Amino acid sequence: MNRRFWKLESNQTSYLPASKRLAALFCASSLLVFSATSCGLVEMRDATSEIRSREETTAPTLRQAERYSEVAGETEPETVPETEAVPEETAVRLSLAAAGGVFIDEAICNDAAARAMEGKQYSFLTMYSNIYPLVQNADMSLVTLHSPAADVDTFGTSSETFTNMPADSLIALQDLGFDVINVAGAERLVCGAGGLRSTIENVCETGVMQIGAYKDDIDAGDVRVLEMDGVRVAFVSFTENANSDTDGLVLHDLTDASVAASLITYADLVSDVVFVSVTWDNGAESSVRAEQRSACQMLAEAGADVIVGTDGRGLQTTEWLTADDGTGTFVAYSLGNLMGTGTDMESVLSGFLTLDVVVGEDGTAALENVKILPLVKHHNADGSGYQITELSKYAPEMAAAHGVEGLTVDAMQSAVSGIIPAGNFENTNG
């Protein structure tokens, strides 16, 4: 499928006329390999956007007017005003979403075990209940694992020294409605290459598309694509720095810009939208580093349309980047952690990205309604009550009971407003 290129407009809606860069084919020729063994192609859940068409209304024909004349005898036929034909609705609208990282530590495991009903070992899904509609309303959605989800009989569960989430936590993400899971989070190799390999297998068993780590070079060259209503979205993952001791597993990184650009260029050729997830290794600050901006600009030049970063900690700003050819890319540098134990206000906050992709019959498309919805990771002082809540719905009394002392809703609202530009900050509190 020929890709259309984004053109940035001043109202932050991104349009793309039909076009194609022939040179891209040569840049990506080394990546034109598909793996039949990949778990990347999955059947979408029943969330397909329907295109409603209106019945075309036409003016009466001349023959109809003649029949009227025969019935009415010599009476002059009434003049029926012509009405313009109403064109069918042909635009396709897809809603895309992305959350931050999931970091299941020992305290969260213990809380999930305490909530478990009879016959179950854990109950993680209840921790996400407040954001269930956000994920369900998206046609395609992405989440990143910041800790492995390896076989617990072999690698154990999260402790004070390392993290490893049980497979039940993956089932919760599947039940929540996520379509794509990126396994290349910050703690991807904390259980070694064997743990990461086991994580890949466990994610694939859920039926959710897995990106971020691949069994071999052939698997790594198989760009994951989801298609809905004829619109193809490619999901590509990068880590900031090289990955060592992977025992044959392949993870894409940003250390060689030409290789990374080639992968994006190939994804660009086989899809309509290129959605990129980047795991930053040094992200303990709310300010964006020069290395992050440089890497995202390179990805934008190669053809990325949306770039979402996670750093295992907190929120970072958003912006539109413009490539040399005038095309635009939306970047959310870091969405922080969707789930985790926050230790201060910065790590308690996270973001949930939502946007619409609108593709018309003529090949033009637009990014619309691009927003970051701020979230709060709540837990009580005794390590119980883990819950993700929209900041706009987070009550002051909940903030007062948070395990992190001194939190207030006003302070968190102010912090988010200072990080996310007003045009991309969904602040329903006004």
Secondary structure as GFF3:
##gff-version 3
##sequence-region A 1 430
A	DSSP	beta_strand	7	8	.	.	.	ID=ss1
A	DSSP	beta_strand	14	16	.	.	.	ID=ss2
A	DSSP	alpha_helix	22	27	.	.	.	ID=ss3
A	DSSP	three_ten_helix	29	31	.	.	.	ID=ss4
A	DSSP	alpha_helix	62	72	.	.	.	ID=ss5
A	DSSP	beta_strand	92	102	.	.	.	ID=ss6
A	DSSP	alpha_helix	106	115	.	.	.	ID=ss7
A	DSSP	three_ten_helix	125	131	.	.	.	ID=ss8
A	DSSP	alpha_helix	132	136	.	.	.	ID=ss9
A	DSSP	beta_strand	140	145	.	.	.	ID=ss10
A	DSSP	alpha_helix	152	155	.	.	.	ID=ss11
A	DSSP	alpha_helix	167	176	.	.	.	ID=ss12
A	DSSP	beta_strand	180	182	.	.	.	ID=ss13
A	DSSP	alpha_helix	192	206	.	.	.	ID=ss14
A	DSSP	beta_strand	209	211	.	.	.	ID=ss15
A	DSSP	alpha_helix	217	220	.	.	.	ID=ss16
A	DSSP	beta_strand	224	228	.	.	.	ID=ss17
A	DSSP	beta_strand	231	239	.	.	.	ID=ss18
A	DSSP	alpha_helix	257	269	.	.	.	ID=ss19
A	DSSP	beta_strand	273	279	.	.	.	ID=ss20
A	DSSP	alpha_helix	290	302	.	.	.	ID=ss21
A	DSSP	beta_strand	306	310	.	.	.	ID=ss22
A	DSSP	beta_strand	318	322	.	.	.	ID=ss23
A	DSSP	beta_strand	328	332	.	.	.	ID=ss24
A	DSSP	beta_strand	337	339	.	.	.	ID=ss25
A	DSSP	alpha_helix	345	348	.	.	.	ID=ss26
A	DSSP	beta_strand	349	359	.	.	.	ID=ss27
A	DSSP	beta_strand	365	378	.	.	.	ID=ss28
A	DSSP	beta_strand	387	390	.	.	.	ID=ss29
A	DSSP	three_ten_helix	391	393	.	.	.	ID=ss30
A	DSSP	alpha_helix	396	400	.	.	.	ID=ss31
A	DSSP	alpha_helix	409	419	.	.	.	ID=ss32
A	DSSP	three_ten_helix	422	424	.	.	.	ID=ss33
###
